[in-house]
């Protein structure tokens, strides 16, 4: 997937030496030791799990209590290893990132024909992959599967929309029987369309991973307005920043937090005012400065929580 670069915990490991040499910084030290009061809001990171013992250990060493993850293989052995590593290092899996197979083009021109279950091609394989992921969640301790499900049509009478609703009902009911939630990742559709989609599918296990940066990058909404529309269903949030597209054939530009257009003080204030008790997951799709970025972003967001 060219556009979506999931943060590998091996990258997290590379920042550890510089973090622990800054022990004189009280805010940083208390944050990494988990002693900083942030109310009910927790923090997580995105991990690419190939070796659970190594990768989940590094999540803990970096100071995170939670993680979302893409996982190399959905096998019973991998599930057992994840359960054991989570228990050993006292971290909790939040959602399993479950997309594919087949190509995903992260742009507004080719994306509608390649991403998720909206395009007809690859539907059969992708539905099976989602069901395999749901089974894996149940075995490995994840409470939800998370995915970009496609550019959901604005027109509720569009054939692709109607087909998508019926397909998702089957997947959602399968997940419901397994006790697993489904998280829609935001970005490719407007918040109103996503709200309509969730209501039209109609099962009780449908929620949202609000990627505030994606709403800007795809040009679908102001993130704070998007939160107002969707907040009833928001269970987790991707902390990412960016700007609206200037070229209608490309996504907008991503920026380090808080250098983009996302109103993070407003987002955090609204989350707290609504007693949000989910997880803010730091997502870094930038190709540079990850070492300093991950340190600074967690502290910045914690400071906003303490100020509200």
N, C-alpha and C positions, 0 to 999 in steps of 0.2 A: 504494500500500500504506500504509494509515493508521498501522498499528502500527510497522512496520519502517522507520525513517528511516535509510537508508544515508548514511554520512558522506561528504559531498562534499569533494573536495580544495580546493574554493574556500573552504570553512570553514577548512581547514588554513592556507591562505594568510593568513587574517585574524589568525592568532596569531603570525606570524613577527616583526613588529616588537618585540613585548614579549619574545619569547624572546631575541633577540639583544642587547637592552639589559641583559640579566642576565649578562653575561660574567664578572662577578666571582664568580659562583657556580660553583665548580670542578666539582661533580657535574653540574650542568646543562650546562656547556660541554662537558665530556668526553663526556657522553651524546649530545649533538646532533652532535658531530663523529665519532661512531662509535668513539671510543677507549676507552670503558669496557668492561672485560672482563665479558662475560656468558656465557662458555663457548660451548656449541653452540646455545643458545637464541637465536633472533633475534626481532626485533620488526617488526610491520607495522601498516598502517592500512587501513581500508576506503575505497575511492575510487569516485566516480561518474564514469566516463570518457566525456566527450563530445568533447573536444579533447585527444588524447594528448600533444601537445607541451606544452601548458599544464599539464594535470592531472598528468602523470607528473613533470614538472619540479618541481612543487610538493611532490610526495611526497619527492623528494630534498632539496629545500631545507629541509624540515621535519626531516630527519635520519633518515628511515626507509629501510631497504634493501629492504623487501618490501611488497607490497600485495595485498589481495583487491579485486575490482572488479565492479561492475555496468557494463555497456557499452551504449551507446546503440543500436548497430547492429552486426550480425554480417556485415560486408562484407569482401572482400579488401583494400580500401583501408584500412579501419580496422585490420585485422590488421597490415598493413605499417607503419602509423604507430605502432602500439603497440610493435612490434619495434624500430623505429628509435629511439623515445624511450627505451625501456628500456636500450638499448645506450648511447645518448648520456649518460644520467644515472645509469648504473650501478645500476639497481634491478631487482628480479626480481618478476614476477607470481607469485602463489601459487595462487589459485583464482578461477575465474570464477563469480560469483553468477548462477545461471541459474534463474529461476522465472517462472511465467506461461505463457500469457496468462490473462486472466480475473481475477475478484476473489479477494482473499485477506483474510479477516477474522481479525485477530490477537486472538482471544479463545476461551475454551473452549466457548462456546455455538454460535457460527456457524463457528468454525474447522474443525471436523471435516468439514463439508460443502463447504468452499471451498479448503482448502490442499492443494497437492501432487497426487499421483497416487492417493491413497487414494479420494477421492470420484470417482464415475464421470464426472461432468460435466467437460468440458474435457480429458479424458485424451488424446484423439487429438492435440489441438493442443499440449498440454504435452509429450508425448513427442517430437513433431517439434521443438519448441523446444529440448528437451534435446539432441537429436541435432545440431541446428544449432549449439548451444553447444559440443558436443564437437568438431565440425569446426572451429569458430572457435578453440578452445583449441590445437589442433594447428597452426593457421596463425599464431597470435599469441604463442605461448610460454607460455601457462598450462599447468600440469601437471594440473589437475583442474577439474571442475565441482562447485559447491557449491550445495545447495538444502535447504529444508524440504520433505520429501516427504510430509508429512501426519501426521495423528493415527493412527499405525499401531496397529491393534487389538491388545489384550492377548491375546485368544483366538486361538491359532494355527490354529484350525479355522473361524474366522469367514470367510465368503465374501469379504469385502473384503480380508482379510489374504491369502488364497490368490490372489486376483486380483492384488493388489499385488506379491506375490512373482514371479509369472509376468511381469508387465509389466516389473519391474525387472531380471529376468534378461535380457530383450531389450535394454534400455538399457545394462546393464552389459557385456554381450557386445559391443555396438556400440562402447562406449568402450574396452574392452580391445583390440579390433582396431586402434583408433587410437592406442593407447599412452597413454590418458588415464585418470586415476583419478576416482572419484566420492566426494565427501565428504558424509556425512549430517550436517546441522546438528541438534544435540540440542535437546530441550525438550518436544516434544509427546507423546512416548512415554516410558515408563520405560526406563532403561538396559538392563534385562534383555530387554525386548521388542526394543530396537534390536540388541542382541547376537544374539538369535535370528534377527532379520531378515537380518542380514549373513551368518550361517551358512547360512540357508535359501536365500538367493540364490546363494551359493556361488562367485562369481568372485573372483579374486585382487586385484582393483583397487578394492575397497570399503573406505573408511576413514571417519574421523569428524572433524568440526570440533566440538570440545567447547565449547559455549557454557555456561559455568558459571553465568552469570546466568539463562539460560533455564530451567535445571533447577529453580531456585527460583521464577521467575515463573510457570511452569506448574504448579508443585507436584508434579513428578514424581520428584525425588530430592534428597538432600543432594549438593552438587557434588563433595565429596571422595569420597563413596561411589560416585558415578557414575563418577568417574575410575578408581577401583579396578576397577570392573566392565569398563570399556571401554578401558582404557589400551593394550591391545595394538594397537588400531586408531586411536588418536588421532594425527593428523598435524598438526593446528593447533588453536589454542584462542582463543576470543573472550574477551577480558578485559572483563567486564561484571559489575555487582553488583546485588543486589536482595534481595527478601524473598518469603516464601511468600504466596499469596493469602489474604486475609481474607474476600473476597466470592467465593463459588464461581462466580459468573457472569463474573468479570473476572480478568485476570492479576494477579499480585502487583506490588508497587511497585518500580520501579527506583531505585537509589541510586548516587551517585558512589562509585567505589572509594576507600577501603575501608570505606565507611559502612554497607554492607549486611551480609548474613549469609554471604556467600561467605568461606570460610577460605582467603584467598590465601596466607598463609605455608605452610599445609598443602599446598595445591595445588602451589605452586612447589617445595616440598621433595620431594614425590612425583615430580614431573616430573624433577627433577635426579637423584634416586636411581635413576630408571629410564632415565637417559641420554637423555632426550627431546632431540631435535635439530630439532624443528619450530619453528613460528612462533607467537608470541603476538601476536594481532591486536587492537588496541584498538578496541572498538566503542562508540560513543557514541550512544545513542538519547535522551539527555536533551535537552531543548529549550533549556536555559540553561547558562551557565558553560562552554561548550565551550573557550573560549580558555584559561582556567586549567586546566581539567580535563585536556586532552590533555598539557600540559606535566607536570603533577604526577603523572599516572598512569604515564607511561613511567619517570619517575625512581623512583617508589615500587616498581614491579615490578623494575626493575634492582637496587634496594637489597636486595630480598628474595633475588634470585638470588645476589648477592654474600655474603649472610649465611649461606646454606645450606652 
